[in-house]
Amino acid sequence: MAAALIPTVTLALVGDAGEGVLAAGEWLLHTAGRLSLDGLGERRGPLSFAGGVASFWMRLGASLPPSSGSQLDLLVEMDGVADDPGLVALRERLRRGALRIVDSESAPEREGTEPICEIARAPMRRLARDAHGTTRACPWVAAGVAAGILGLPGEAVERLMAEAASSALGAERERQALLRSVRAGMRYAVDELSAKRIRTAFAVRERAAEVASVPQTLARALWASGVRVATAVGETATQPWIAALEATRPQGAEATFQILEDANAAAAAAVGASFGGAISCAVLSSGALARAGECIAAAATAEIPFVIVAAQRGAPLGAPDSAWEQGDLWGCAAGGPGRTARAVLSVTDAGSVAFQAAEAVRIAQTYQMPCVLLVDAVLAGSVATTPRGVASGIEPLRRRPSIDAPERFQRYAPAPAGISTMPMPGEPGFEFAATVREHDASGAPAPMGAAREAGIRKRQRKVDALRQELDMKLSWIGLAGEVELEDYEVVVIGFGSTRGALLEGAALAAREGIRALALPLVAIAPLPRRVLERVRDRFEESQILVFDGNASGDLAGWLRVEAGLRGKSIRRFDGTPFRPADVLAQVREVFAR
């Protein structure tokens, strides 16, 4: 490796899925976090039920990196399955001059290959057998080797390993064996691979921190925001979010979480709980959300608030597919009869997820409508170092009784912003009829005529009021403050987990003298238009690049319909997310024509 100090380092552990690669990778990220290194991690399982390679990719820096990076500085392989597509994909991500550590017992490189990286061998399986008695501890040896290559202090690593082992790694005998495995890997790296050490600019010191997945942080924020009833449909895409809600649910009888078999049942249970006075949410895959569309539309018509965590998936129901895709924007934002009044937010990254989840609860309760939180497979598998108590600053919302009953209460009375009084059930003087059909101001059915039109207009005023609120805060379109569009030559737009790639890709372009403005959208519906319409008027279509994680250009189409903004749709549907290098390459093309 080059002797120059580097500000961030990107590495991956890879091996057989059944050997604990993900647990060892998460431990290494946690240890780095306790030693003042902020990091992002991505967990990748095998691509089929038959098993295969699992990997833990992480990027470490003195502050939380904007993305998990494009290329690897270090790849530690515990398995010699040369043709596994997961392993081949990781090898293709090695930057020129990177370090690749392979097991001494692995098959040698095929003749004729010309490696772009430096290759070192380490007897990881032998060290695992000596320390643990089996090769099952090989990932922990590999984690120790990586810690040694990064120059993490051995005594601190062993102490933190012992702390983690005391609570999460099974019986005492097993914990000690894994601790010996980490120690053996570190010693080998220090004694035999010292010349390969990666020289980083990190200042290492111990601190209080933890590693939390994005689903865990989101779940904690939902509970902290006042959610007391949560429901879910168990599918492959929803499993990480379900596990997080179960693990973080407040103890006691104050919070309820139920897994149901049917999408309509899960949505209806959340809607019923909200009508009964509880703040509620439902976790659905994008396919389940489509099946529950009638229930969601009914909640919007009856103006019953609840939050939906919508897990976008890249494969049909039941497939073990961990592929990344953002193909459900239109179904979430525009599905249902007419334009069902709802809000749609996209979760963008580990650093913002707590705020975005809390805002989804607030928006749903304030505007009395369903609010969808769009998540994807990258977010489901992402972990990050976070300060302890990340959700402790969130103020819980509570439905409160109304003060004084009017002489004649009307639940859906006309209001300037469309927001009428929503009483708690059973309050004297606030009785009303509730129907999911179109209704008049009292709640009585009004299938046609002026009363029906007035009800629809009332709900549309809520959407317009929310759009005005979103337009006043630039963070909803990914900006930290006002910008002068004349200072930029190209605009890159995306949503969800593409945020990091957009921000870092724009920063890389700036180093080459290209001024790129990144707009990672958080608010999808209603879409904030003020800045986007200025972008439409300032830039040519060829200067606006819209990064779509699907084959149909959903985001580009949504921007065209909602803001009249036309841009070039950059589509990816191979199951892998956009990286900063992908954004940079597309920006370069604009100026290569």
LUMSE-311259 format. One line per field, with one value per residue (C-alpha): residue number from 1; x, y, z. Coordinates in nm, 4 decimals, always signed. Example, Ala and Ser with C-alpha at 12.3 -4.5 7.8 and 13.67 -1.06 7.14 Angstrom:
residues 2
kefi <- c(1/2)
east <- c(+1.2300/+1.3670)
north <- c(-0.4500/-0.1060)
up <- c(+0.7800/+0.7140)
END
This chain:
residues 593
kefi <- c(1/2/3/4/5/6/7/8/9/10/11/12/13/14/15/16/17/18/19/20/21/22/23/24/25/26/27/28/29/30/31/32/33/34/35/36/37/38/39/40/41/42/43/44/45/46/47/48/49/50/51/52/53/54/55/56/57/58/59/60/61/62/63/64/65/66/67/68/69/70/71/72/73/74/75/76/77/78/79/80/81/82/83/84/85/86/87/88/89/90/91/92/93/94/95/96/97/98/99/100/101/102/103/104/105/106/107/108/109/110/111/112/113/114/115/116/117/118/119/120/121/122/123/124/125/126/127/128/129/130/131/132/133/134/135/136/137/138/139/140/141/142/143/144/145/146/147/148/149/150/151/152/153/154/155/156/157/158/159/160/161/162/163/164/165/166/167/168/169/170/171/172/173/174/175/176/177/178/179/180/181/182/183/184/185/186/187/188/189/190/191/192/193/194/195/196/197/198/199/200/201/202/203/204/205/206/207/208/209/210/211/212/213/214/215/216/217/218/219/220/221/222/223/224/225/226/227/228/229/230/231/232/233/234/235/236/237/238/239/240/241/242/243/244/245/246/247/248/249/250/251/252/253/254/255/256/257/258/259/260/261/262/263/264/265/266/267/268/269/270/271/272/273/274/275/276/277/278/279/280/281/282/283/284/285/286/287/288/289/290/291/292/293/294/295/296/297/298/299/300/301/302/303/304/305/306/307/308/309/310/311/312/313/314/315/316/317/318/319/320/321/322/323/324/325/326/327/328/329/330/331/332/333/334/335/336/337/338/339/340/341/342/343/344/345/346/347/348/349/350/351/352/353/354/355/356/357/358/359/360/361/362/363/364/365/366/367/368/369/370/371/372/373/374/375/376/377/378/379/380/381/382/383/384/385/386/387/388/389/390/391/392/393/394/395/396/397/398/399/400/401/402/403/404/405/406/407/408/409/410/411/412/413/414/415/416/417/418/419/420/421/422/423/424/425/426/427/428/429/430/431/432/433/434/435/436/437/438/439/440/441/442/443/444/445/446/447/448/449/450/451/452/453/454/455/456/457/458/459/460/461/462/463/464/465/466/467/468/469/470/471/472/473/474/475/476/477/478/479/480/481/482/483/484/485/486/487/488/489/490/491/492/493/494/495/496/497/498/499/500/501/502/503/504/505/506/507/508/509/510/511/512/513/514/515/516/517/518/519/520/521/522/523/524/525/526/527/528/529/530/531/532/533/534/535/536/537/538/539/540/541/542/543/544/545/546/547/548/549/550/551/552/553/554/555/556/557/558/559/560/561/562/563/564/565/566/567/568/569/570/571/572/573/574/575/576/577/578/579/580/581/582/583/584/585/586/587/588/589/590/591/592/593)
east <- c(+0.0000/+0.1073/+0.2588/+0.0381/-0.2307/-0.5841/-0.8946/-1.1248/-1.0678/-1.3083/-1.2790/-1.4801/-1.4760/-1.6038/-1.6530/-1.9000/-2.2423/-2.2654/-1.9462/-2.0510/-1.9043/-2.1771/-2.1400/-1.7622/-1.7940/-2.0451/-1.8158/-1.5244/-1.7402/-1.8543/-1.4959/-1.3889/-1.6792/-1.5710/-1.2242/-1.3691/-1.3923/-1.7305/-1.8369/-2.1056/-2.1510/-2.3455/-2.4451/-2.4833/-2.6165/-2.5935/-2.7802/-2.9780/-3.1337/-2.8498/-2.6045/-2.2839/-2.0759/-2.1720/-1.9875/-1.9659/-1.8538/-1.7607/-1.6145/-1.4420/-1.3421/-1.2921/-1.6556/-1.9481/-1.8778/-2.1520/-2.1634/-2.0138/-1.7786/-1.7125/-1.3935/-1.2191/-0.8858/-0.8800/-1.0491/-1.0074/-1.1187/-1.1830/-1.3105/-1.1638/-1.4904/-1.3436/-1.6531/-1.9139/-2.0829/-2.0769/-1.7009/-1.6354/-1.8335/-1.6232/-1.2972/-1.4123/-1.4471/-1.0791/-0.9049/-0.5646/-0.2989/-0.5445/-0.4562/-0.6248/-0.5626/-0.6493/-0.6304/-0.3122/-0.5190/-0.7211/-0.6668/-0.3936/-0.4847/-0.5613/-0.2818/-0.3060/-0.4721/-0.3078/-0.3986/-0.4407/-0.3914/-0.1340/-0.2060/-0.0970/-0.1623/-0.2511/-0.3201/-0.6634/-0.8158/-0.5134/-0.5192/-0.8925/-0.8370/-0.5592/-0.7645/-1.1122/-1.0725/-1.2708/-1.2656/-1.5963/-1.4015/-1.2259/-1.4292/-1.3087/-0.9489/-1.0112/-1.1591/-0.8444/-0.6253/-0.8195/-0.7896/-0.4135/-0.3811/-0.5722/-0.3366/-0.6037/-0.4429/-0.4307/-0.5013/-0.8066/-0.9382/-0.9068/-1.0790/-1.3667/-1.3889/-1.4205/-1.7006/-1.8892/-1.8287/-1.9636/-2.3104/-2.3645/-2.1565/-2.2977/-2.1382/-1.8188/-1.6117/-1.7223/-1.6581/-1.3038/-1.2353/-1.3527/-1.1439/-0.8393/-0.9250/-0.9319/-0.6074/-0.4405/-0.5465/-0.4188/-0.0850/-0.0320/-0.1060/+0.1330/+0.4128/+0.3922/+0.2049/+0.3347/+0.4654/+0.1100/-0.0443/-0.2785/-0.1644/-0.4740/-0.5273/-0.7372/-0.6863/-0.7797/-0.9327/-1.2030/-1.5539/-1.9116/-2.0733/-2.2668/-2.3388/-2.7027/-2.8653/-3.0839/-3.3914/-3.3018/-3.2612/-3.5862/-3.7720/-3.6376/-3.7428/-4.0953/-4.1439/-3.9874/-4.2239/-4.5237/-4.6139/-4.7921/-4.9406/-4.7353/-4.8360/-4.6506/-4.6733/-4.3890/-4.2003/-3.8356/-3.8267/-3.9838/-3.7851/-3.5093/-3.7691/-3.9850/-3.6857/-3.5906/-3.9402/-3.9522/-3.6062/-3.6676/-4.0313/-4.0806/-4.1228/-4.4561/-4.8096/-4.7696/-4.6680/-4.8103/-4.6556/-4.8373/-4.7267/-5.0248/-5.0530/-5.2578/-5.1705/-5.5216/-5.5359/-5.2084/-5.3156/-5.6685/-5.5371/-5.3132/-5.5989/-5.8355/-5.5831/-5.5392/-5.9150/-5.9215/-5.6762/-5.3362/-5.0501/-4.9847/-4.7736/-4.7683/-4.4660/-4.5474/-4.3505/-4.4290/-4.6345/-4.8317/-4.8886/-5.0471/-5.2761/-5.3697/-5.4412/-5.8160/-5.7591/-5.5076/-5.7441/-6.0226/-5.8033/-5.7249/-6.0953/-6.1846/-5.8807/-5.7272/-5.3509/-5.0956/-4.7432/-4.6540/-4.2961/-4.2876/-3.9997/-3.9207/-3.8140/-3.6363/-3.8051/-4.1476/-4.2920/-4.0870/-3.7662/-3.4394/-3.3392/-3.1317/-3.1191/-3.1529/-3.4329/-3.6332/-3.9294/-4.2278/-4.2361/-4.5520/-4.7389/-4.6707/-4.7197/-5.0082/-5.1731/-5.5360/-5.8541/-5.8026/-5.5248/-5.5613/-5.4398/-5.1153/-4.7554/-4.4536/-4.1044/-3.7909/-3.5421/-3.2004/-2.9211/-2.8168/-2.7504/-3.0971/-3.3281/-3.4288/-3.5389/-3.7199/-3.9113/-4.0125/-4.1241/-4.3382/-4.5263/-4.5666/-4.6875/-4.9403/-5.0836/-5.0792/-5.2352/-5.4570/-5.3471/-5.1402/-4.7668/-4.5468/-4.1780/-4.0012/-3.7051/-3.4951/-3.2620/-2.9441/-3.0969/-3.2245/-2.8694/-2.6934/-2.5372/-2.3549/-2.1739/-2.4039/-2.3918/-2.5728/-2.9313/-2.9755/-3.3566/-3.3533/-3.4073/-3.7326/-4.0417/-4.3265/-4.6539/-4.9775/-5.3351/-5.4983/-5.8654/-6.0309/-6.0958/-6.4534/-6.7263/-6.9010/-7.2745/-7.2865/-6.9648/-6.8747/-6.5727/-6.5069/-6.5989/-6.4436/-6.1133/-5.8697/-5.5929/-5.8340/-5.7389/-6.0453/-6.0784/-5.9924/-6.1326/-6.0422/-6.3045/-6.5812/-6.5431/-6.8813/-7.0084/-6.7761/-6.9790/-6.9759/-7.0423/-6.7301/-6.7428/-6.4804/-6.7169/-6.7270/-6.9139/-7.0347/-6.9002/-7.0833/-6.9571/-7.2845/-7.2358/-7.2453/-7.1848/-7.2277/-7.3014/-7.1633/-7.0971/-6.8768/-6.6845/-6.6373/-6.4920/-6.2411/-6.1389/-6.0937/-5.8469/-5.6654/-5.6176/-5.4304/-5.1965/-5.1423/-5.0731/-4.8192/-4.6523/-4.6158/-4.4544/-4.2131/-4.1207/-4.0066/-3.7384/-3.4752/-3.3585/-3.6638/-3.4898/-3.1441/-3.0103/-2.8508/-2.9487/-3.0303/-2.8165/-2.7443/-2.8264/-2.6043/-2.3048/-2.3693/-2.3337/-2.5217/-2.7807/-2.7960/-3.1229/-3.2200/-3.3977/-3.3573/-3.0242/-2.8856/-2.8217/-2.4623/-2.3635/-2.5075/-2.3315/-1.9965/-2.0203/-2.0810/-1.7826/-1.5608/-1.6803/-1.5887/-1.2284/-1.2244/-1.3626/-1.7213/-1.9824/-2.2576/-2.5568/-2.6852/-3.0545/-3.1209/-3.4968/-3.6544/-4.0092/-4.1648/-4.5336/-4.6392/-4.3283/-4.1708/-4.1709/-4.0082/-3.6455/-3.7273/-3.9190/-3.6198/-3.4000/-3.6448/-3.6189/-3.2393/-3.0995/-3.1311/-3.2720/-2.9253/-2.7851/-3.0330/-2.9418/-3.2077/-3.0754/-3.3450/-3.3012/-3.5458/-3.6014/-3.8908/-3.7491/-4.0025/-3.8426/-3.7839/-4.1507/-4.2656/-4.0591/-4.1983/-4.5601/-4.5296/-4.2863/-4.2677/-3.8978/-3.7476/-3.4111/-3.2077/-3.3070/-3.0015/-3.1488/-2.9960/-3.1743/-2.8952/-2.9667/-2.6734/-2.6968/-2.5429/-2.1932/-2.0163/-1.8053/-2.1239/-2.2464/-1.9078/-1.8994/-2.2412/-2.1465/-1.8329/-2.0422/-2.2402/-1.9204/-1.7743/-2.0384)
north <- c(+0.0000/+0.3598/+0.5338/+0.8435/+0.8862/+0.8257/+0.9924/+0.6907/+0.3208/+0.0758/-0.2954/-0.6150/-0.9539/-1.2352/-1.6056/-1.8890/-1.7684/-2.0283/-1.9314/-1.6042/-1.3515/-1.0945/-1.1235/-1.0847/-0.7862/-0.6143/-0.6724/-0.5107/-0.2093/-0.1814/-0.1983/+0.0703/+0.2848/+0.2513/+0.3648/+0.6908/+0.5769/+0.6409/+0.3941/+0.2578/-0.1126/-0.3206/-0.6810/-0.9018/-1.2565/-1.5379/-1.4979/-1.8231/-2.0645/-2.3069/-2.0814/-1.9279/-1.6265/-1.3678/-1.0402/-0.7452/-0.4258/-0.1256/+0.2196/+0.3919/+0.7537/+1.0228/+1.1266/+0.9333/+0.8862/+1.0063/+0.6673/+0.3220/+0.4056/+0.2752/+0.0719/-0.1440/-0.0701/-0.4082/-0.7406/-1.0303/-1.3614/-1.6676/-1.8824/-2.0014/-2.0165/-1.8238/-1.8357/-1.7311/-1.4193/-1.2426/-1.2884/-1.1982/-0.8748/-0.7816/-0.8478/-0.6173/-0.3410/-0.3514/-0.0255/-0.0330/-0.0886/-0.2287/-0.5148/-0.8512/-1.1083/-1.4684/-1.7804/-1.9812/-2.2953/-2.1388/-2.2389/-2.0365/-1.7693/-1.8951/-1.8580/-1.5665/-1.3300/-0.9915/-0.8667/-0.4908/-0.5245/-0.6595/-1.0134/-1.1474/-1.4870/-1.5605/-1.9019/-1.7989/-2.1461/-2.2946/-2.0141/-2.0757/-2.4473/-2.3757/-2.1175/-2.2637/-2.6263/-2.5798/-2.3509/-2.1931/-1.9158/-1.8208/-1.4951/-1.3851/-1.4539/-1.2511/-0.9664/-0.9736/-0.9639/-0.6621/-0.4850/-0.5424/-0.4154/-0.1001/-0.0469/-0.0599/-0.0893/-0.4548/-0.4108/-0.1944/-0.4322/-0.7320/-0.5475/-0.4393/-0.7901/-0.9238/-0.6734/-0.7771/-1.1443/-1.1155/-1.0296/-1.1565/-1.4576/-1.7541/-1.9714/-1.8702/-2.1384/-2.0209/-1.6561/-1.7311/-1.9332/-1.6475/-1.4011/-1.6225/-1.6289/-1.2484/-1.2261/-1.4797/-1.2843/-0.9548/-1.1015/-1.2565/-0.9233/-0.7363/-0.9961/-1.1097/-0.8401/-0.5207/-0.3958/-0.4137/-0.1908/+0.0739/+0.4187/+0.6129/+0.9627/+0.8356/+0.9560/+0.6552/+0.7040/+0.5210/+0.6637/+0.5603/+0.4466/+0.1576/-0.0008/+0.0055/-0.1026/+0.1416/-0.0728/-0.0589/+0.3200/+0.3633/+0.1329/+0.3152/+0.6472/+0.5222/+0.3937/+0.7121/+0.9236/+0.7730/+0.4720/+0.2251/-0.0210/-0.1718/-0.4417/-0.6185/-0.8815/-1.1329/-1.1420/-1.1535/-0.7779/-0.6894/-0.9255/-0.6765/-0.4141/-0.6657/-0.7921/-0.4337/-0.3447/-0.6599/-0.6010/-0.2359/-0.2505/-0.0785/-0.3252/-0.3743/-0.3430/+0.0084/-0.1032/-0.3804/-0.5430/-0.8066/-0.9998/-1.0844/-1.3049/-1.0720/-0.7234/-0.5903/-0.7311/-0.5590/-0.2259/-0.2487/-0.3311/-0.0218/+0.1931/+0.0596/+0.1264/+0.4829/+0.5394/+0.4138/+0.6823/+0.5079/+0.6233/+0.3302/+0.2014/-0.0951/-0.2592/-0.3836/-0.4848/-0.2832/-0.5753/-0.5992/-0.2237/-0.2628/-0.5365/-0.3107/-0.0148/-0.0135/-0.0029/+0.2819/+0.4763/+0.4222/+0.5607/+0.8654/+0.9241/+0.8895/+1.1066/+0.8476/+0.8946/+0.6123/+0.5426/+0.2744/+0.1475/+0.0297/-0.2091/-0.1967/-0.5353/-0.6563/-0.9942/-1.1594/-1.2695/-1.5336/-1.5118/-1.4963/-1.1983/-0.9276/-0.7281/-0.3510/-0.1835/+0.1387/+0.0357/+0.1279/+0.5070/+0.5378/+0.2644/+0.4325/+0.7925/+0.7628/+0.4247/+0.3977/+0.5572/+0.9102/+1.0932/+0.9468/+1.2087/+1.0809/+1.1774/+0.9795/+1.0248/+0.8323/+0.7175/+0.8241/+0.7205/+0.6075/+0.9595/+1.0931/+0.7960/+0.8845/+1.2340/+1.1060/+0.8432/+1.0987/+1.3396/+1.0700/+1.0255/+1.4020/+1.4566/+1.1725/+1.3019/+1.6713/+1.6334/+1.3342/+1.1158/+0.8038/+0.8718/+0.6225/+0.5757/+0.4256/+0.1993/-0.0345/-0.3345/-0.1287/+0.0422/-0.2917/-0.4288/-0.1101/-0.0612/+0.2417/+0.3674/+0.5971/+0.7830/+0.5945/+0.7052/+0.8386/+0.8471/+0.9933/+1.3499/+1.2684/+1.4064/+1.1515/+1.2607/+1.1891/+1.2168/+1.4504/+1.5029/+1.8088/+2.1052/+2.2225/+2.0536/+2.2860/+2.3146/+2.1022/+1.9113/+1.8193/+1.5920/+1.6953/+2.0617/+2.2865/+2.4445/+2.6783/+2.4174/+2.1241/+2.0113/+1.9686/+1.8561/+1.4875/+1.3913/+1.0959/+0.8170/+0.8476/+1.2169/+1.3625/+1.6086/+1.4852/+1.1914/+1.1513/+0.8975/+0.7555/+0.6158/+0.5271/+0.6369/+0.9952/+1.1959/+1.5381/+1.7495/+1.5429/+1.2097/+1.1054/+0.9321/+1.1643/+0.9504/+1.2416/+1.6101/+1.9234/+1.7555/+1.4908/+1.7563/+1.9620/+1.6600/+1.5887/+1.9551/+1.9603/+1.6708/+1.8296/+2.1470/+1.9353/+1.8110/+2.1689/+2.2870/+2.0075/+2.0962/+2.4578/+2.3368/+2.1097/+2.3883/+2.6075/+2.3601/+2.2800/+1.9648/+1.7877/+1.8030/+1.7360/+2.0906/+2.2431/+2.5984/+2.8258/+2.7843/+2.9977/+2.7748/+2.9884/+2.8464/+2.4950/+2.3259/+2.0006/+1.8664/+1.5076/+1.3904/+1.0704/+0.9476/+0.6984/+0.5262/+0.6882/+1.0009/+0.9119/+0.8308/+1.1627/+1.3735/+1.2031/+1.1847/+1.5606/+1.6165/+1.4045/+1.6042/+1.9287/+1.8046/+1.7846/+2.1353/+2.0312/+2.2062/+1.9520/+2.0168/+1.7064/+1.6878/+1.3670/+1.3912/+1.3029/+1.4281/+1.2436/+1.3269/+1.5958/+1.6982/+2.0306/+2.2362/+2.5723/+2.4775/+2.2027/+2.4457/+2.6825/+2.3896/+2.3200/+2.6807/+2.7122/+2.3885/+2.2036/+1.8508/+1.7089/+1.8841/+1.7189/+1.3596/+1.1564/+0.8364/+0.5679/+0.2303/+0.0635/-0.0149/+0.2246/+0.5598/+0.6090/+0.9117/+1.0889/+1.0360/+1.1593/+1.4780/+1.5392/+1.5033/+1.6828/+1.9651/+1.9759/+1.8904/+1.6857/+1.5181/+1.2258/+0.9080/+0.7037/+0.3593/+0.0699/-0.2596/-0.5155/-0.5444/-0.3323/+0.0255/+0.3346/+0.4170/+0.7568/+0.6471/+0.5823/+0.9361/+1.0832/+0.8851/+1.0160/+1.3757/+1.3424/+1.2267/+1.5509/+1.7419/+1.4825/+1.5402)
up <- c(+0.0000/-0.0536/+0.2449/+0.2132/+0.4776/+0.3529/+0.5063/+0.4736/+0.4206/+0.2593/+0.3305/+0.3066/+0.4779/+0.2588/+0.3150/+0.3445/+0.4578/+0.7328/+0.9152/+1.0796/+0.8375/+0.9080/+1.2866/+1.2656/+1.0313/+1.2570/+1.5563/+1.3685/+1.2802/+1.6433/+1.7671/+1.5197/+1.6403/+2.0023/+1.8906/+1.7483/+1.3847/+1.2274/+0.9666/+0.7370/+0.6745/+0.4244/+0.4965/+0.1935/+0.2202/-0.0370/-0.3640/-0.3370/-0.0890/-0.1666/+0.0155/-0.1084/-0.0220/+0.2384/+0.2789/+0.5131/+0.3405/+0.5543/+0.5133/+0.8050/+0.8595/+1.1201/+1.0545/+0.9112/+0.5378/+0.3018/+0.1306/+0.1598/-0.1271/-0.4754/-0.4459/-0.1887/-0.0240/+0.1522/+0.0761/+0.3201/+0.1675/+0.3800/+0.0983/-0.2292/-0.4259/-0.7186/-0.9411/-0.6855/-0.8306/-0.4938/-0.4612/-0.8254/-0.7789/-0.4758/-0.6593/-0.9377/-0.6754/-0.5754/-0.6559/-0.8246/-0.5606/-0.3048/-0.0708/-0.1098/+0.1639/+0.0811/+0.2908/+0.2527/+0.1932/-0.0887/-0.4471/-0.6214/-0.8737/-1.2214/-1.4686/-1.7028/-1.4574/-1.4094/-1.0623/-1.0217/-0.6478/-0.4086/-0.2864/+0.0515/+0.2052/+0.5667/+0.7242/+0.8519/+0.8567/+1.0339/+1.2919/+1.3435/+1.4002/+1.6502/+1.8437/+1.8161/+1.7180/+1.3950/+1.0933/+1.1968/+1.3695/+1.0451/+1.0086/+1.3529/+1.2556/+0.9395/+1.1455/+1.3605/+1.0509/+0.9203/+1.2576/+1.2495/+0.8927/+0.9942/+1.2872/+1.5565/+1.9039/+2.0091/+2.3797/+2.3163/+2.0491/+2.2822/+2.5673/+2.3441/+2.2040/+2.5568/+2.6288/+2.3174/+2.3856/+2.7387/+2.6122/+2.2612/+2.1663/+2.3530/+2.6183/+2.7983/+2.6284/+2.2840/+2.3707/+2.4817/+2.1678/+1.9458/+2.1476/+2.0877/+1.7164/+1.6929/+1.8894/+1.6570/+1.3479/+1.4879/+1.5932/+1.2518/+1.0818/+1.3125/+1.2944/+0.9323/+0.7402/+0.9009/+0.5678/+0.4305/+0.6962/+0.5604/+0.6727/+0.7736/+0.9076/+1.1980/+1.5558/+1.7690/+2.1119/+2.3021/+2.3266/+2.3980/+2.0740/+1.9324/+1.5989/+1.4954/+1.1739/+0.9846/+1.0673/+1.4388/+1.4365/+1.2465/+1.4875/+1.7935/+1.6449/+1.5716/+1.9269/+2.0688/+1.8563/+2.0327/+1.8161/+2.0425/+1.7931/+1.5106/+1.2644/+0.9843/+0.7120/+0.7261/+0.3946/+0.2924/+0.2277/+0.5632/+0.7875/+0.8897/+0.9807/+1.1700/+1.3684/+1.4567/+1.5794/+1.7906/+1.9398/+2.0290/+2.1422/+2.4783/+2.7600/+2.9313/+2.8014/+2.6608/+2.3096/+2.0900/+1.7846/+1.5786/+1.2681/+1.0482/+0.7405/+0.5228/+0.3970/+0.4401/+0.7928/+0.8889/+0.7410/+0.8839/+1.2319/+1.2247/+1.0945/+1.3614/+1.6367/+1.5122/+1.5002/+1.8594/+1.9674/+1.9412/+1.7180/+1.4852/+1.1972/+0.9584/+0.7937/+0.4436/+0.1382/-0.1702/-0.3028/+0.0215/+0.0120/-0.3313/-0.1956/+0.0961/-0.1309/-0.0651/+0.3111/+0.2791/+0.0539/+0.3068/+0.5865/+0.3735/+0.3039/+0.6721/+0.7597/+0.9908/+1.0371/+1.0418/+0.9163/+0.6611/+0.6317/+0.2682/+0.1931/-0.1783/-0.3112/-0.6219/-0.6612/-0.6327/-0.3000/-0.1169/-0.3233/-0.1223/-0.3335/-0.1664/-0.4899/-0.4625/-0.6510/-0.6241/-0.8341/-0.6183/-0.6168/-0.8279/-0.6431/-0.3090/-0.4216/-0.6671/-0.6102/-0.5066/-0.6380/-0.7640/-0.5875/-0.2401/+0.0093/+0.1547/+0.2202/+0.0974/+0.2415/+0.1473/+0.4093/+0.2810/+0.5163/+0.8636/+0.9843/+0.8981/+0.9499/+1.3087/+1.2070/+0.8983/+1.0975/+1.3622/+1.0910/+0.9285/+1.2571/+1.2999/+0.9439/+0.9656/+1.2932/+1.2005/+0.8578/+0.9482/+0.6569/+0.5861/+0.5570/+0.3701/+0.4547/+0.1521/+0.2356/+0.0204/+0.0374/+0.0858/+0.3889/+0.5211/+0.5254/+0.6386/+0.9801/+1.1130/+1.4186/+1.6157/+1.9468/+2.2190/+2.2738/+1.9193/+1.9615/+2.3124/+2.1894/+2.0081/+2.1792/+2.1788/+2.0254/+2.2095/+2.1001/+2.3511/+2.4377/+2.2868/+2.5149/+2.4634/+2.2628/+2.0168/+2.0127/+1.6971/+1.6291/+1.2711/+1.2347/+0.8748/+0.9038/+0.6370/+0.7425/+0.5627/+0.5583/+0.5504/+0.9034/+1.1249/+1.4876/+1.5410/+1.8839/+2.0999/+2.0876/+2.3429/+2.4230/+2.5226/+2.2661/+1.9948/+1.8650/+1.4872/+1.2154/+1.0504/+0.7005/+0.4431/+0.1668/+0.0459/+0.3097/+0.4119/+0.6983/+0.9615/+0.8255/+0.6624/+0.3245/+0.0242/-0.2854/-0.5267/-0.5465/-0.3790/-0.0417/-0.2077/-0.3980/-0.0796/+0.1036/-0.1730/-0.1899/+0.1887/+0.1748/-0.1185/+0.0887/+0.3440/+0.0709/-0.0488/+0.3083/+0.3555/+0.0260/+0.1422/+0.4661/+0.2799/+0.0379/+0.3276/+0.4447/+0.1846/+0.3612/+0.2145/-0.1243/+0.0189/+0.0494/+0.3588/+0.2541/-0.0351/-0.3470/-0.6508/-0.9460/-1.1697/-0.9780/-1.1139/-1.4509/-1.3931/-1.1469/-1.0165/-0.8594/-0.6795/-0.3691/-0.0867/-0.0348/-0.3522/-0.1406/-0.0465/-0.4045/-0.5271/-0.2635/-0.2994/-0.6779/-0.6896/-0.4590/-0.6868/-0.9872/-0.8088/-0.7797/-1.1587/-1.1958/-1.2715/-1.0571/-0.9876/-0.7616/-0.5780/-0.4881/-0.2897/-0.2408/+0.0931/+0.0268/-0.2685/-0.2249/-0.2138/-0.4058/-0.2987/-0.6182/-0.5439/-0.6127/-0.8624/-1.0810/-1.0716/-1.1791/-1.4630/-1.5847/-1.5447/-1.6933/-2.0218/-2.0106/-2.0860/-1.7755/-1.5373/-1.4489/-1.2668/-1.1094/-1.1196/-0.9501/-1.1882/-1.5553/-1.6125/-1.4995/-1.2205/-1.0543/-1.3856/-1.4736/-1.1322/-1.1615/-1.5089/-1.3924/-1.0566/-1.1382/-1.5185/-1.4852/-1.7664/-1.7235/-1.8514/-1.6690/-1.5629/-1.5008/-1.3095/-1.2589/-1.2196/-0.8464/-0.7314/-0.5992/-0.7517/-0.6269/-0.6281/-0.9247/-1.1243/-1.0600/-1.1527/-1.4771/-1.5818/-1.4957/-1.7060/-2.0020/-1.9955/-2.0731/-2.3100/-2.5755)
END
